[in-house]
Amino acid sequence: MKPNIGRAILGGLAGTIVLTMLMYLAAPMMGLPKMDIAAMLGSMLGGWTMGMAMHFVNGAILFPLLYALVLFSKLRGAPAVKGILWGVALWLVAGLMVMPMMGAGFFGTANGGMMAAAASLIGHVAYGALLGAIAGGPARRLEQAAAQIG
């Protein structure tokens, strides 16, 4: 069983918007240093705008497609739980590979210590929850109920 691709992309877009808002608005209110993924990605891609574009391509297209086409049927639990598991997996990959490659240290700890790592986890959980809930939400349950009836 796979979720609707359009809903997965919509969920990824919603999750990316929330994650981005948490990064740029909530992190500074928590006293964390500026968490600027667009600047980090942009340092490798030619500037902030390109970094933000890549952030949204990853979050709204690439990661939702991977989730919908490959992972959804393999993960256990309700759609939101599946999405959260995917969000935590993305956090682990970002924290162990991407952030160190961009000079932020493991889990971004060079830019804010454990609070930065925790904030990143919260953002990725929110991303995953939205992706999962929207991609495999109520419409999927209605389809399953209809299949059981008829």
C-alpha positions as a Markdown table, in Angstrom:
| # | Residue | x | y | z |
|---|---|---|---|---|
| 1 | Met | 0.0 | 0.0 | 0.0 |
| 2 | Lys | 1.3 | 3.5 | -0.9 |
| 3 | Pro | 0.1 | 6.9 | -0.1 |
| 4 | Asn | -1.1 | 9.4 | -2.7 |
| 5 | Ile | 2.0 | 11.0 | -4.4 |
| 6 | Gly | 0.3 | 14.4 | -4.5 |
| 7 | Arg | -0.6 | 14.3 | -0.9 |
| 8 | Ala | 3.0 | 13.2 | 0.0 |
| 9 | Ile | 4.4 | 16.2 | -1.8 |
| 10 | Leu | 1.8 | 18.5 | -0.1 |
| 11 | Gly | 2.8 | 16.9 | 3.3 |
| 12 | Gly | 6.5 | 17.4 | 2.5 |
| 13 | Leu | 5.9 | 21.1 | 1.5 |
| 14 | Ala | 3.9 | 21.7 | 4.8 |
| 15 | Gly | 6.6 | 19.9 | 6.8 |
| 16 | Thr | 9.4 | 21.9 | 5.1 |
| 17 | Ile | 7.6 | 25.2 | 5.8 |
| 18 | Val | 7.1 | 24.3 | 9.5 |
| 19 | Leu | 10.7 | 23.1 | 9.8 |
| 20 | Thr | 12.0 | 26.2 | 8.1 |
| 21 | Met | 9.9 | 28.5 | 10.4 |
| 22 | Leu | 11.1 | 26.6 | 13.5 |
| 23 | Met | 14.7 | 27.0 | 12.3 |
| 24 | Tyr | 14.5 | 30.8 | 11.5 |
| 25 | Leu | 12.0 | 31.9 | 14.1 |
| 26 | Ala | 11.8 | 29.5 | 17.0 |
| 27 | Ala | 15.5 | 28.7 | 17.4 |
| 28 | Pro | 16.5 | 32.4 | 18.0 |
| 29 | Met | 13.7 | 32.7 | 20.5 |
| 30 | Met | 15.1 | 29.7 | 22.4 |
| 31 | Gly | 18.4 | 31.5 | 22.6 |
| 32 | Leu | 20.0 | 29.2 | 20.0 |
| 33 | Pro | 22.5 | 30.6 | 17.4 |
| 34 | Lys | 21.2 | 31.2 | 13.9 |
| 35 | Met | 20.3 | 27.9 | 12.3 |
| 36 | Asp | 20.6 | 28.7 | 8.6 |
| 37 | Ile | 20.3 | 25.6 | 6.5 |
| 38 | Ala | 20.0 | 27.7 | 3.4 |
| 39 | Ala | 23.4 | 29.4 | 4.1 |
| 40 | Met | 25.0 | 26.0 | 4.8 |
| 41 | Leu | 23.7 | 24.4 | 1.7 |
| 42 | Gly | 24.3 | 27.6 | -0.3 |
| 43 | Ser | 28.0 | 27.5 | 0.7 |
| 44 | Met | 28.3 | 24.5 | -1.6 |
| 45 | Leu | 25.7 | 25.6 | -4.2 |
| 46 | Gly | 26.5 | 29.2 | -4.9 |
| 47 | Gly | 24.6 | 31.3 | -2.4 |
| 48 | Trp | 21.7 | 31.5 | 0.1 |
| 49 | Thr | 18.9 | 31.4 | -2.6 |
| 50 | Met | 20.3 | 28.2 | -4.1 |
| 51 | Gly | 20.6 | 26.7 | -0.7 |
| 52 | Met | 17.0 | 27.5 | 0.2 |
| 53 | Ala | 15.8 | 26.2 | -3.2 |
| 54 | Met | 17.7 | 22.9 | -2.5 |
| 55 | His | 16.2 | 22.8 | 1.0 |
| 56 | Phe | 12.7 | 23.0 | -0.5 |
| 57 | Val | 13.4 | 20.5 | -3.3 |
| 58 | Asn | 14.7 | 18.0 | -0.8 |
| 59 | Gly | 11.9 | 18.6 | 1.7 |
| 60 | Ala | 8.9 | 19.0 | -0.6 |
| 61 | Ile | 9.8 | 16.6 | -3.5 |
| 62 | Leu | 12.8 | 14.2 | -3.0 |
| 63 | Phe | 12.2 | 13.1 | 0.6 |
| 64 | Pro | 8.4 | 12.8 | 0.2 |
| 65 | Leu | 8.8 | 10.7 | -3.0 |
| 66 | Leu | 11.3 | 8.4 | -1.2 |
| 67 | Tyr | 8.9 | 8.1 | 1.7 |
| 68 | Ala | 5.8 | 7.4 | -0.5 |
| 69 | Leu | 7.4 | 5.1 | -3.0 |
| 70 | Val | 9.8 | 3.1 | -0.9 |
| 71 | Leu | 9.3 | 3.5 | 2.8 |
| 72 | Phe | 5.6 | 3.9 | 3.5 |
| 73 | Ser | 4.7 | 0.2 | 3.0 |
| 74 | Lys | 7.8 | -0.9 | 5.0 |
| 75 | Leu | 7.2 | 1.2 | 8.1 |
| 76 | Arg | 4.8 | 0.2 | 10.9 |
| 77 | Gly | 2.2 | 2.3 | 12.7 |
| 78 | Ala | -0.2 | 5.0 | 11.9 |
| 79 | Pro | 0.7 | 7.4 | 9.0 |
| 80 | Ala | 1.9 | 10.1 | 11.4 |
| 81 | Val | 4.1 | 7.6 | 13.2 |
| 82 | Lys | 5.6 | 6.4 | 9.9 |
| 83 | Gly | 6.3 | 10.0 | 9.0 |
| 84 | Ile | 8.0 | 10.6 | 12.4 |
| 85 | Leu | 10.2 | 7.6 | 11.9 |
| 86 | Trp | 11.2 | 9.0 | 8.5 |
| 87 | Gly | 11.8 | 12.4 | 10.1 |
| 88 | Val | 14.1 | 10.9 | 12.7 |
| 89 | Ala | 16.0 | 9.0 | 10.1 |
| 90 | Leu | 16.5 | 12.2 | 8.1 |
| 91 | Trp | 17.7 | 13.9 | 11.3 |
| 92 | Leu | 20.2 | 11.1 | 11.9 |
| 93 | Val | 21.6 | 11.3 | 8.4 |
| 94 | Ala | 21.7 | 15.1 | 8.6 |
| 95 | Gly | 23.4 | 15.0 | 12.0 |
| 96 | Leu | 25.9 | 12.3 | 11.3 |
| 97 | Met | 26.8 | 13.2 | 7.7 |
| 98 | Val | 25.5 | 16.4 | 6.3 |
| 99 | Met | 26.1 | 18.8 | 9.2 |
| 100 | Pro | 29.7 | 17.7 | 9.8 |
| 101 | Met | 30.4 | 18.0 | 6.0 |
| 102 | Met | 29.2 | 21.6 | 6.2 |
| 103 | Gly | 31.3 | 22.5 | 9.3 |
| 104 | Ala | 28.5 | 22.5 | 11.9 |
| 105 | Gly | 29.8 | 19.4 | 13.7 |
| 106 | Phe | 27.8 | 16.3 | 14.6 |
| 107 | Phe | 24.1 | 17.2 | 14.9 |
| 108 | Gly | 25.1 | 20.9 | 14.6 |
| 109 | Thr | 26.7 | 20.9 | 18.0 |
| 110 | Ala | 29.4 | 23.2 | 16.8 |
| 111 | Asn | 26.7 | 25.8 | 16.4 |
| 112 | Gly | 24.8 | 25.6 | 19.6 |
| 113 | Gly | 25.6 | 22.4 | 21.5 |
| 114 | Met | 23.0 | 19.9 | 22.6 |
| 115 | Met | 20.2 | 22.5 | 22.3 |
| 116 | Ala | 20.9 | 22.8 | 18.6 |
| 117 | Ala | 20.8 | 19.0 | 18.2 |
| 118 | Ala | 17.5 | 18.9 | 20.2 |
| 119 | Ala | 16.0 | 21.7 | 18.2 |
| 120 | Ser | 16.9 | 20.0 | 14.9 |
| 121 | Leu | 15.3 | 16.8 | 16.2 |
| 122 | Ile | 12.1 | 18.7 | 17.1 |
| 123 | Gly | 12.0 | 20.2 | 13.6 |
| 124 | His | 12.6 | 16.9 | 11.9 |
| 125 | Val | 9.9 | 15.2 | 14.0 |
| 126 | Ala | 7.4 | 18.0 | 13.1 |
| 127 | Tyr | 8.4 | 17.6 | 9.4 |
| 128 | Gly | 7.8 | 13.8 | 9.5 |
| 129 | Ala | 4.5 | 14.1 | 11.4 |
| 130 | Leu | 3.1 | 16.5 | 8.9 |
| 131 | Leu | 4.4 | 14.5 | 5.9 |
| 132 | Gly | 3.0 | 11.2 | 7.3 |
| 133 | Ala | -0.4 | 12.6 | 8.4 |
| 134 | Ile | -1.0 | 14.4 | 5.2 |
| 135 | Ala | 0.3 | 11.7 | 2.9 |
| 136 | Gly | -1.5 | 8.9 | 4.5 |
| 137 | Gly | -4.3 | 10.7 | 6.4 |
| 138 | Pro | -8.0 | 10.5 | 6.3 |
| 139 | Ala | -8.4 | 9.9 | 2.5 |
| 140 | Arg | -6.3 | 6.7 | 2.9 |
| 141 | Arg | -8.5 | 5.5 | 5.8 |
| 142 | Leu | -11.7 | 6.2 | 3.7 |
| 143 | Glu | -10.3 | 4.1 | 0.8 |
| 144 | Gln | -9.4 | 1.3 | 3.2 |
| 145 | Ala | -12.9 | 1.4 | 4.8 |
| 146 | Ala | -14.5 | 1.4 | 1.3 |
| 147 | Ala | -12.4 | -1.6 | 0.3 |
| 148 | Gln | -13.5 | -3.6 | 3.3 |
| 149 | Ile | -17.2 | -2.9 | 2.7 |
| 150 | Gly | -17.2 | -3.7 | -1.0 |
